Amino acid sequence: MPDGSVRPHYAALLEGFRALSSAEFRRRRGLIELALRTQAITFTAYGDAEGTEGPFPFDPFPR
């Protein structure tokens, strides 16, 4: 929200993130990245003349 507060329906999600240590958050993010790589989940940017595929960018923290 413009004032920086969390919308009520995201409050439980925020509390879940707050309950994680930074090490646990990094571990889980690593597992997500590993799953995306092993399942070959990629994307190709439009306008890339070479059609190069890259890893799918994923941020576990919704913004």
Secondary structure, 3 states (H helix, E strand, C coil): CCCCCCCHHHHHHHHHHHHCCHHHHHHHHHHHHHHHHHCCCEEECCCCCCCCEEECCCCCCCC
